[in-house]
Amino acid sequence: MSGVLGVCFDSDCLGELKRGSSVLQHRGDEWAGFSFLKGNKIETVSGKGKITPLLKDKTEEVQVAITCLSQRDPQPVTLQETKIGPLSLVFDGKIINREEVFEKFPYLSGTDAEVLIRLIGQGKDILDGLKKVYQIIKGPFSLILLSMEGIFAARDIFGIKPLILGRSFEAGALGCAVASESISLEHIGLRTIRDIKPGEIVKVETTGFQSLEQIFSPGLMICSFEYAYWARPSSIIESVPVGLSRYNAGMNLASDCPDIDFVAGIPMSGNTAAEGFHFASRVPYRSIFDFNIEAGGRSFLSFSSSQRAKRAREKLLIMSWAVKDCRILIVDDSIVEGNQTLSRIFLIEKAGAKEVHLRIASPKMKYSCPFDSTPRGELMASTHSEEEMRKKLGLASLSFNSIEGFEESIISAQKGRKNPIKHENLCLGCFKGIFPEY
């Protein structure tokens, strides 16, 4: 997974780039980087870790730039010499037909981002290069391309990964941007305009947006896990407020409420669902965790199971006074391998909880996603029954949201949309085992 952002302002936009990328850091913290136009070239800075240190010492006046927070590989990738001039690219997604592509086009090697930029660079012009991506590449992508002509953005034919347009309407601050999440745009003072459509190619300019091409799309199939976990609760994706969808999911879980003293959320993506459970059940809500910022970001993103478990242990500090001798129901977003869940339950029980119950805001994750670029271990729900999971995790009770309840929590979160997304617009592959076919 990655977070991408492209900005185009009529004045220096380095400050906007810093702020906008900082709130996308949760989408990837292994690699960070940015590219900007400098004379007749594109300058790129990238490195291991987070984005803030890379941007801290930059003093150039920047008006057009792109940035990426990646979990998989260094981005942006830049080619100074192509048929259509210097190019730099950032993207969120995964090429699923790499072997087929390399067999036909041996020059298309390297990381996914490198394959994409080399392919685009073979075009007659920018638009032709981007259309080649749709013709040759299979898999989900939301990409942003920087060239001497400006910024271009494109989304795959199913729109699995989000990509959103924003614009400034303030006097003296003319500019537009495109980002993985709406909150990145709002954080830099822009108003969200719309989501880029599946299969759409858009040019982003200082004064607005130009839709250049609409590739045939079978229809939107947005990743439902964006609403469960990936995206920030403050973001709005396809006109669905992410936080409200999680709140709804928590309310739906409240129909199965044991005799408890209070409900608590697992930070951060479980908190909003826990609030929804609290509201619907009328059971008191209490915070029991202190978040250790220095321990790093999301534990789910780490590449190995041991790293994920280690980060999960280190980033949450238990407030023992809040749990001792209490019957607690905790709400979390999902159970993947189960190691992180086990470590969190251990913390609560070690602090003296009398009983620990667990409710999961999403359905059982049984199927590995072919579009996930981060390697995973065995999914716990794929090999264990709900009762086996309960016993292995040492819980007094365990239950998940139903697939129907989870879908409805997303659909019902839409407010006043003329053409609301429907059940068929949600990719539920990791819960159902049915994925879009490119």
One Martini backbone bead per residue (centre of mass of N, CA, C, O) as a GRO file, in nm:
protein
  438
    1MET     BB    1   0.100   0.033   0.015
    2SER     BB    2   0.002   0.380  -0.062
    3GLY     BB    3   0.074   0.735  -0.066
    4VAL     BB    4  -0.057   1.001  -0.271
    5LEU     BB    5   0.069   1.324  -0.414
    6GLY     BB    6  -0.046   1.620  -0.599
    7VAL     BB    7   0.082   1.954  -0.676
    8CYS     BB    8  -0.070   2.281  -0.802
    9PHE     BB    9   0.069   2.606  -0.796
   10ASP     BB   10   0.119   2.971  -0.814
   11SER     BB   11   0.298   2.894  -0.569
   12ASP     BB   12   0.447   2.796  -0.310
   13CYS     BB   13   0.406   2.424  -0.208
   14LEU     BB   14   0.581   2.292   0.020
   15GLY     BB   15   0.393   2.312   0.264
   16GLU     BB   16   0.165   2.142   0.140
   17LEU     BB   17   0.333   1.889   0.097
   18LYS     BB   18   0.395   1.835   0.392
   19ARG     BB   19   0.104   1.822   0.506
   20GLY     BB   20  -0.024   1.619   0.305
   21SER     BB   21   0.183   1.380   0.359
   22SER     BB   22   0.158   1.344   0.671
   23VAL     BB   23  -0.153   1.217   0.644
   24LEU     BB   24  -0.024   0.953   0.466
   25GLN     BB   25   0.174   0.776   0.644
   26HIS     BB   26  -0.022   0.525   0.707
   27ARG     BB   27   0.032   0.397   0.400
   28GLY     BB   28   0.357   0.438   0.455
   29ASP     BB   29   0.704   0.378   0.626
   30GLU     BB   30   0.958   0.278   0.449
   31TRP     BB   31   0.904   0.500   0.219
   32ALA     BB   32   1.019   0.820   0.077
   33GLY     BB   33   0.906   1.093  -0.152
   34PHE     BB   34   1.002   1.351  -0.404
   35SER     BB   35   0.893   1.565  -0.681
   36PHE     BB   36   1.025   1.836  -0.898
   37LEU     BB   37   1.039   2.119  -1.072
   38LYS     BB   38   1.369   2.206  -1.239
   39GLY     BB   39   1.345   2.355  -1.491
   40ASN     BB   40   1.434   2.092  -1.732
   41LYS     BB   41   1.384   1.920  -1.467
   42ILE     BB   42   1.375   1.644  -1.236
   43GLU     BB   43   1.357   1.633  -0.891
   44THR     BB   44   1.473   1.376  -0.655
   45VAL     BB   45   1.362   1.256  -0.327
   46SER     BB   46   1.477   0.967  -0.135
   47GLY     BB   47   1.392   0.727   0.140
   48LYS     BB   48   1.413   0.593   0.434
   49GLY     BB   49   1.105   0.626   0.572
   50LYS     BB   50   1.006   0.933   0.637
   51ILE     BB   51   0.915   1.251   0.506
   52THR     BB   52   1.001   1.491   0.689
   53PRO     BB   53   1.320   1.483   0.670
   54LEU     BB   54   1.327   1.538   0.357
   55LEU     BB   55   1.171   1.832   0.378
   56LYS     BB   56   1.311   2.016   0.593
   57ASP     BB   57   1.567   2.142   0.395
   58LYS     BB   58   1.381   2.265   0.190
   59THR     BB   59   1.396   2.591  -0.015
   60GLU     BB   60   1.265   2.578  -0.262
   61GLU     BB   61   1.063   2.682  -0.515
   62VAL     BB   62   0.745   2.518  -0.532
   63GLN     BB   63   0.466   2.432  -0.768
   64VAL     BB   64   0.541   2.130  -0.867
   65ALA     BB   65   0.435   1.813  -0.714
   66ILE     BB   66   0.533   1.487  -0.580
   67THR     BB   67   0.426   1.212  -0.358
   68CYS     BB   68   0.545   0.926  -0.141
   69LEU     BB   69   0.413   0.656   0.067
   70SER     BB   70   0.591   0.352   0.114
   71GLN     BB   71   0.603  -0.014   0.168
   72ARG     BB   72   0.778  -0.139  -0.084
   73ASP     BB   73   0.919   0.116  -0.247
   74PRO     BB   74   1.087   0.347  -0.405
   75GLN     BB   75   0.947   0.680  -0.407
   76PRO     BB   76   0.993   0.811  -0.672
   77VAL     BB   77   1.023   0.757  -1.018
   78THR     BB   78   1.294   0.852  -1.250
   79LEU     BB   79   1.314   0.991  -1.591
   80GLN     BB   80   1.506   1.205  -1.790
   81GLU     BB   81   1.497   0.995  -2.053
   82THR     BB   82   1.252   1.020  -2.300
   83LYS     BB   83   1.039   1.055  -2.563
   84ILE     BB   84   0.871   1.274  -2.348
   85GLY     BB   85   1.068   1.316  -2.133
   86PRO     BB   86   1.060   1.388  -1.822
   87LEU     BB   87   0.986   1.153  -1.546
   88SER     BB   88   0.745   1.103  -1.271
   89LEU     BB   89   0.640   0.840  -1.027
   90VAL     BB   90   0.336   0.748  -0.852
   91PHE     BB   91   0.195   0.459  -0.660
   92ASP     BB   92  -0.104   0.256  -0.601
   93GLY     BB   93  -0.036  -0.099  -0.614
   94LYS     BB   94  -0.051  -0.384  -0.862
   95ILE     BB   95   0.115  -0.608  -1.061
   96ILE     BB   96  -0.023  -0.928  -1.191
   97ASN     BB   97   0.149  -0.947  -1.497
   98ARG     BB   98   0.468  -0.949  -1.502
   99GLU     BB   99   0.560  -1.197  -1.668
  100GLU     BB  100   0.406  -1.125  -1.925
  101VAL     BB  101   0.535  -0.848  -1.971
  102PHE     BB  102   0.839  -0.939  -1.981
  103GLU     BB  103   0.809  -1.137  -2.217
  104LYS     BB  104   0.717  -0.906  -2.426
  105PHE     BB  105   0.887  -0.670  -2.240
  106PRO     BB  106   1.207  -0.672  -2.131
  107TYR     BB  107   1.235  -0.355  -2.054
  108LEU     BB  108   1.013  -0.424  -1.824
  109SER     BB  109   1.167  -0.359  -1.536
  110GLY     BB  110   1.145  -0.397  -1.198
  111THR     BB  111   0.948  -0.226  -1.046
  112ASP     BB  112   0.636  -0.128  -1.081
  113ALA     BB  113   0.706   0.173  -1.121
  114GLU     BB  114   0.921   0.120  -1.342
  115VAL     BB  115   0.739  -0.014  -1.545
  116LEU     BB  116   0.541   0.221  -1.584
  117ILE     BB  117   0.743   0.447  -1.676
  118ARG     BB  118   0.860   0.295  -1.922
  119LEU     BB  119   0.593   0.269  -2.069
  120ILE     BB  120   0.515   0.568  -2.086
  121GLY     BB  121   0.792   0.656  -2.233
  122GLN     BB  122   0.684   0.508  -2.516
  123GLY     BB  123   0.515   0.726  -2.597
  124LYS     BB  124   0.409   0.987  -2.798
  125ASP     BB  125   0.267   1.075  -2.534
  126ILE     BB  126   0.121   1.099  -2.240
  127LEU     BB  127  -0.151   0.973  -2.315
  128ASP     BB  128  -0.039   0.728  -2.465
  129GLY     BB  129   0.124   0.616  -2.226
  130LEU     BB  130  -0.123   0.574  -2.036
  131LYS     BB  131  -0.284   0.385  -2.229
  132LYS     BB  132  -0.076   0.151  -2.214
  133VAL     BB  133  -0.140   0.061  -1.931
  134TYR     BB  134  -0.428  -0.050  -1.999
  135GLN     BB  135  -0.326  -0.254  -2.228
  136ILE     BB  136  -0.092  -0.417  -2.040
  137ILE     BB  137  -0.192  -0.377  -1.751
  138LYS     BB  138  -0.256  -0.566  -1.452
  139GLY     BB  139  -0.432  -0.408  -1.204
  140PRO     BB  140  -0.410  -0.200  -0.945
  141PHE     BB  141  -0.434   0.173  -0.977
  142SER     BB  142  -0.285   0.484  -0.850
  143LEU     BB  143  -0.164   0.756  -1.042
  144ILE     BB  144   0.122   0.989  -1.063
  145LEU     BB  145   0.237   1.230  -1.308
  146LEU     BB  146   0.546   1.389  -1.389
  147SER     BB  147   0.599   1.669  -1.605
  148MET     BB  148   0.660   1.940  -1.808
  149GLU     BB  149   0.330   1.962  -1.832
  150GLY     BB  150   0.278   1.819  -1.549
  151ILE     BB  151  -0.010   1.673  -1.406
  152PHE     BB  152  -0.106   1.323  -1.386
  153ALA     BB  153  -0.401   1.110  -1.355
  154ALA     BB  154  -0.480   0.757  -1.261
  155ARG     BB  155  -0.728   0.486  -1.286
  156ASP     BB  156  -0.841   0.200  -1.273
  157ILE     BB  157  -1.118   0.021  -1.398
  158PHE     BB  158  -1.218  -0.033  -1.078
  159GLY     BB  159  -1.113   0.156  -0.842
  160ILE     BB  160  -0.973   0.026  -0.586
  161LYS     BB  161  -0.808   0.279  -0.563
  162PRO     BB  162  -0.784   0.581  -0.442
  163LEU     BB  163  -0.869   0.913  -0.609
  164ILE     BB  164  -0.846   1.270  -0.538
  165LEU     BB  165  -0.990   1.590  -0.587
  166GLY     BB  166  -0.858   1.932  -0.541
  167ARG     BB  167  -0.947   2.284  -0.446
  168SER     BB  168  -0.885   2.625  -0.454
  169PHE     BB  169  -1.090   2.934  -0.343
  170GLU     BB  170  -0.872   3.122  -0.254
  171ALA     BB  171  -0.734   3.413  -0.233
  172GLY     BB  172  -0.397   3.374  -0.326
  173ALA     BB  173  -0.455   3.028  -0.361
  174LEU     BB  174  -0.389   2.888  -0.633
  175GLY     BB  175  -0.507   2.541  -0.661
  176CYS     BB  176  -0.422   2.186  -0.705
  177ALA     BB  177  -0.511   1.833  -0.631
  178VAL     BB  178  -0.395   1.488  -0.566
  179ALA     BB  179  -0.524   1.199  -0.372
  180SER     BB  180  -0.585   0.923  -0.171
  181GLU     BB  181  -0.704   1.144   0.036
  182SER     BB  182  -0.908   1.397   0.145
  183ILE     BB  183  -0.749   1.497   0.401
  184SER     BB  184  -0.501   1.597   0.246
  185LEU     BB  185  -0.652   1.832   0.110
  186GLU     BB  186  -0.777   1.971   0.361
  187HIS     BB  187  -0.497   2.019   0.511
  188ILE     BB  188  -0.427   2.238   0.257
  189GLY     BB  189  -0.712   2.400   0.192
  190LEU     BB  190  -0.898   2.214   0.030
  191ARG     BB  191  -1.153   2.117  -0.190
  192THR     BB  192  -1.345   1.865  -0.253
  193ILE     BB  193  -1.461   1.744  -0.564
  194ARG     BB  194  -1.355   1.440  -0.662
  195ASP     BB  195  -1.345   1.136  -0.794
  196ILE     BB  196  -1.177   0.943  -0.978
  197LYS     BB  197  -1.249   0.750  -1.227
  198PRO     BB  198  -1.267   0.462  -1.358
  199GLY     BB  199  -1.038   0.497  -1.625
  200GLU     BB  200  -0.925   0.782  -1.565
  201ILE     BB  201  -0.777   1.075  -1.721
  202VAL     BB  202  -0.597   1.346  -1.558
  203LYS     BB  203  -0.540   1.692  -1.556
  204VAL     BB  204  -0.342   1.894  -1.339
  205GLU     BB  205  -0.412   2.228  -1.255
  206THR     BB  206  -0.420   2.530  -1.114
  207THR     BB  207  -0.734   2.590  -1.229
  208GLY     BB  208  -0.777   2.264  -1.272
  209PHE     BB  209  -0.950   2.011  -1.465
  210GLN     BB  210  -0.869   1.750  -1.717
  211SER     BB  211  -1.045   1.527  -1.901
  212LEU     BB  212  -0.890   1.308  -2.137
  213GLU     BB  213  -0.994   1.007  -2.044
  214GLN     BB  214  -1.222   0.713  -2.093
  215ILE     BB  215  -1.196   0.414  -1.996
  216PHE     BB  216  -1.320   0.125  -1.993
  217SER     BB  217  -1.566   0.023  -1.740
  218PRO     BB  218  -1.726  -0.220  -1.541
  219GLY     BB  219  -1.687  -0.077  -1.262
  220LEU     BB  220  -1.697  -0.015  -0.946
  221MET     BB  221  -1.432  -0.158  -0.695
  222ILE     BB  222  -1.389  -0.082  -0.400
  223CYS     BB  223  -1.205  -0.119  -0.130
  224SER     BB  224  -1.339  -0.212   0.177
  225PHE     BB  225  -1.074  -0.180   0.360
  226GLU     BB  226  -1.070   0.124   0.368
  227TYR     BB  227  -1.312   0.136   0.581
  228ALA     BB  228  -1.178  -0.054   0.801
  229TYR     BB  229  -0.845   0.063   0.773
  230TRP     BB  230  -0.667   0.229   0.574
  231ALA     BB  231  -0.825   0.477   0.624
  232ARG     BB  232  -0.914   0.760   0.746
  233PRO     BB  233  -1.184   0.878   0.933
  234SER     BB  234  -1.159   1.176   0.784
  235SER     BB  235  -1.231   1.046   0.526
  236ILE     BB  236  -1.355   1.059   0.178
  237ILE     BB  237  -1.491   0.783  -0.015
  238GLU     BB  238  -1.713   0.792  -0.244
  239SER     BB  239  -1.895   0.969  -0.035
  240VAL     BB  240  -1.771   0.809   0.218
  241PRO     BB  241  -1.750   0.821   0.546
  242VAL     BB  242  -1.533   0.640   0.719
  243GLY     BB  243  -1.613   0.687   1.018
  244LEU     BB  244  -1.919   0.624   0.980
  245SER     BB  245  -1.888   0.332   0.886
  246ARG     BB  246  -1.759   0.240   1.157
  247TYR     BB  247  -1.984   0.327   1.343
  248ASN     BB  248  -2.197   0.144   1.212
  249ALA     BB  249  -2.050  -0.122   1.268
  250GLY     BB  250  -2.064  -0.094   1.578
  251MET     BB  251  -2.372  -0.087   1.601
  252ASN     BB  252  -2.416  -0.371   1.478
  253LEU     BB  253  -2.259  -0.526   1.715
  254ALA     BB  254  -2.460  -0.457   1.967
  255SER     BB  255  -2.651  -0.714   1.947
  256ASP     BB  256  -2.378  -0.847   2.085
  257CYS     BB  257  -2.410  -0.811   2.435
  258PRO     BB  258  -2.262  -0.855   2.710
  259ASP     BB  259  -2.170  -0.863   3.042
  260ILE     BB  260  -2.042  -0.539   3.110
  261ASP     BB  261  -1.863  -0.244   3.196
  262PHE     BB  262  -1.708  -0.188   2.910
  263VAL     BB  263  -1.595  -0.011   2.622
  264ALA     BB  264  -1.322  -0.055   2.377
  265GLY     BB  265  -1.061   0.057   2.171
  266ILE     BB  266  -0.841  -0.004   1.908
  267PRO     BB  267  -0.588   0.157   1.813
  268MET     BB  268  -0.738   0.350   1.576
  269SER     BB  269  -0.953   0.184   1.392
  270GLY     BB  270  -1.146   0.096   1.655
  271ASN     BB  271  -1.272   0.352   1.790
  272THR     BB  272  -1.529   0.424   1.620
  273ALA     BB  273  -1.669   0.150   1.656
  274ALA     BB  274  -1.683   0.169   1.967
  275GLU     BB  275  -1.871   0.415   1.970
  276GLY     BB  276  -2.106   0.274   1.827
  277PHE     BB  277  -2.147   0.056   2.040
  278HIS     BB  278  -2.200   0.244   2.277
  279PHE     BB  279  -2.452   0.385   2.163
  280ALA     BB  280  -2.630   0.122   2.109
  281SER     BB  281  -2.583  -0.016   2.412
  282ARG     BB  282  -2.514   0.190   2.663
  283VAL     BB  283  -2.227   0.137   2.718
  284PRO     BB  284  -1.959   0.229   2.849
  285TYR     BB  285  -1.678   0.434   2.775
  286ARG     BB  286  -1.316   0.345   2.744
  287SER     BB  287  -0.989   0.421   2.779
  288ILE     BB  288  -0.682   0.189   2.772
  289PHE     BB  289  -0.485   0.343   2.577
  290ASP     BB  290  -0.152   0.430   2.497
  291PHE     BB  291   0.027   0.605   2.252
  292ASN     BB  292   0.336   0.515   2.088
  293ILE     BB  293   0.488   0.708   1.861
  294GLU     BB  294   0.793   0.598   1.859
  295ALA     BB  295   0.715   0.298   1.750
  296GLY     BB  296   0.530   0.383   1.520
  297GLY     BB  297   0.318   0.270   1.308
  298ARG     BB  298   0.175   0.039   1.142
  299SER     BB  299   0.178  -0.306   1.199
  300PHE     BB  300   0.045  -0.423   0.931
  301LEU     BB  301   0.287  -0.328   0.726
  302SER     BB  302   0.479  -0.518   0.795
  303PHE     BB  303   0.650  -0.789   0.647
  304SER     BB  304   0.669  -0.945   0.914
  305SER     BB  305   0.531  -1.111   1.174
  306SER     BB  306   0.736  -1.024   1.393
  307GLN     BB  307   0.721  -0.719   1.334
  308ARG     BB  308   0.419  -0.685   1.382
  309ALA     BB  309   0.416  -0.785   1.677
  310LYS     BB  310   0.626  -0.586   1.792
  311ARG     BB  311   0.479  -0.322   1.718
  312ALA     BB  312   0.217  -0.385   1.870
  313ARG     BB  313   0.348  -0.390   2.154
  314GLU     BB  314   0.494  -0.095   2.145
  315LYS     BB  315   0.249   0.115   2.066
  316LEU     BB  316   0.091  -0.004   2.322
  317LEU     BB  317  -0.032   0.130   2.631
  318ILE     BB  318  -0.139   0.031   2.931
  319MET     BB  319  -0.410   0.115   3.158
  320SER     BB  320  -0.445  -0.048   3.444
  321TRP     BB  321  -0.670   0.111   3.600
  322ALA     BB  322  -0.893   0.059   3.362
  323VAL     BB  323  -0.896  -0.288   3.390
  324LYS     BB  324  -0.907  -0.373   3.670
  325ASP     BB  325  -1.157  -0.600   3.742
  326CYS     BB  326  -1.276  -0.608   3.445
  327ARG     BB  327  -1.535  -0.614   3.199
  328ILE     BB  328  -1.431  -0.634   2.858
  329LEU     BB  329  -1.501  -0.467   2.545
  330ILE     BB  330  -1.343  -0.500   2.239
  331VAL     BB  331  -1.264  -0.305   1.941
  332ASP     BB  332  -1.191  -0.404   1.606
  333ASP     BB  333  -1.129  -0.420   1.265
  334SER     BB  334  -0.940  -0.694   1.266
  335ILE     BB  335  -0.832  -1.031   1.162
  336VAL     BB  336  -0.555  -1.186   1.050
  337GLU     BB  337  -0.325  -1.369   1.200
  338GLY     BB  338  -0.347  -1.286   1.538
  339ASN     BB  339  -0.089  -1.170   1.681
  340GLN     BB  340  -0.184  -0.884   1.759
  341THR     BB  341  -0.432  -0.962   1.916
  342LEU     BB  342  -0.287  -1.135   2.129
  343SER     BB  343  -0.104  -0.906   2.245
  344ARG     BB  344  -0.343  -0.724   2.342
  345ILE     BB  345  -0.480  -0.924   2.530
  346PHE     BB  346  -0.237  -0.970   2.711
  347LEU     BB  347  -0.222  -0.683   2.823
  348ILE     BB  348  -0.502  -0.681   2.955
  349GLU     BB  349  -0.469  -0.936   3.137
  350LYS     BB  350  -0.207  -0.845   3.283
  351ALA     BB  351  -0.366  -0.584   3.410
  352GLY     BB  352  -0.647  -0.741   3.539
  353ALA     BB  353  -0.865  -0.857   3.382
  354LYS     BB  354  -1.148  -1.054   3.406
  355GLU     BB  355  -1.265  -0.986   3.108
  356VAL     BB  356  -1.250  -1.067   2.745
  357HIS     BB  357  -1.400  -0.910   2.473
  358LEU     BB  358  -1.461  -0.950   2.108
  359ARG     BB  359  -1.505  -0.713   1.835
  360ILE     BB  360  -1.553  -0.712   1.475
  361ALA     BB  361  -1.615  -0.480   1.217
  362SER     BB  362  -1.541  -0.706   1.035
  363PRO     BB  363  -1.518  -0.969   0.871
  364LYS     BB  364  -1.392  -1.257   0.790
  365MET     BB  365  -1.056  -1.317   0.696
  366LYS     BB  366  -1.000  -1.576   0.439
  367TYR     BB  367  -0.863  -1.412   0.189
  368SER     BB  368  -0.617  -1.351  -0.016
  369CYS     BB  369  -0.487  -1.070  -0.167
  370PRO     BB  370  -0.372  -1.007  -0.497
  371PHE     BB  371  -0.337  -0.672  -0.434
  372ASP     BB  372  -0.132  -0.719  -0.210
  373SER     BB  373   0.208  -0.606  -0.148
  374THR     BB  374   0.202  -0.745   0.136
  375PRO     BB  375   0.314  -0.992   0.299
  376ARG     BB  376   0.150  -1.284   0.434
  377GLY     BB  377   0.025  -1.484   0.638
  378GLU     BB  378  -0.187  -1.672   0.790
  379LEU     BB  379  -0.518  -1.674   0.804
  380MET     BB  380  -0.703  -1.739   1.072
  381ALA     BB  381  -1.001  -1.775   0.938
  382SER     BB  382  -0.906  -2.006   0.727
  383THR     BB  383  -0.836  -2.236   0.983
  384HIS     BB  384  -1.063  -2.118   1.182
  385SER     BB  385  -1.293  -2.109   1.392
  386GLU     BB  386  -1.450  -1.906   1.603
  387GLU     BB  387  -1.400  -2.089   1.854
  388GLU     BB  388  -1.096  -2.134   1.803
  389MET     BB  389  -1.021  -1.836   1.822
  390ARG     BB  390  -1.119  -1.781   2.106
  391LYS     BB  391  -0.931  -1.984   2.249
  392LYS     BB  392  -0.654  -1.887   2.134
  393LEU     BB  393  -0.711  -1.580   2.252
  394GLY     BB  394  -0.857  -1.587   2.538
  395LEU     BB  395  -1.177  -1.553   2.529
  396ALA     BB  396  -1.503  -1.507   2.629
  397SER     BB  397  -1.566  -1.358   2.346
  398LEU     BB  398  -1.660  -1.381   1.982
  399SER     BB  399  -1.723  -1.144   1.706
  400PHE     BB  400  -1.857  -1.061   1.386
  401ASN     BB  401  -1.926  -0.913   1.118
  402SER     BB  402  -2.120  -0.921   0.870
  403ILE     BB  403  -2.126  -0.880   0.542
  404GLU     BB  404  -2.396  -0.728   0.534
  405GLY     BB  405  -2.334  -0.530   0.769
  406PHE     BB  406  -2.080  -0.406   0.642
  407GLU     BB  407  -2.203  -0.300   0.384
  408GLU     BB  408  -2.423  -0.122   0.521
  409SER     BB  409  -2.226   0.067   0.675
  410ILE     BB  410  -2.136   0.201   0.407
  411ILE     BB  411  -2.395   0.272   0.248
  412SER     BB  412  -2.533   0.440   0.499
  413ALA     BB  413  -2.300   0.678   0.498
  414GLN     BB  414  -2.437   0.824   0.287
  415LYS     BB  415  -2.476   1.178   0.179
  416GLY     BB  416  -2.658   1.305  -0.076
  417ARG     BB  417  -2.613   1.117  -0.312
  418LYS     BB  418  -2.711   1.082  -0.634
  419ASN     BB  419  -2.491   0.829  -0.692
  420PRO     BB  420  -2.476   0.578  -0.514
  421ILE     BB  421  -2.324   0.332  -0.385
  422LYS     BB  422  -2.318  -0.013  -0.411
  423HIS     BB  423  -2.266  -0.334  -0.339
  424GLU     BB  424  -2.121  -0.385  -0.629
  425ASN     BB  425  -1.887  -0.153  -0.550
  426LEU     BB  426  -1.764  -0.375  -0.359
  427CYS     BB  427  -1.474  -0.517  -0.244
  428LEU     BB  428  -1.495  -0.865  -0.083
  429GLY     BB  429  -1.264  -1.081  -0.123
  430CYS     BB  430  -1.144  -1.134   0.177
  431PHE     BB  431  -1.446  -1.256   0.253
  432LYS     BB  432  -1.547  -1.423  -0.026
  433GLY     BB  433  -1.329  -1.485  -0.281
  434ILE     BB  434  -1.411  -1.240  -0.480
  435PHE     BB  435  -1.249  -1.098  -0.762
  436PRO     BB  436  -1.149  -0.897  -0.981
  437GLU     BB  437  -1.121  -0.918  -1.345
  438TYR     BB  438  -0.868  -0.823  -1.587
   0.00000   0.00000   0.00000
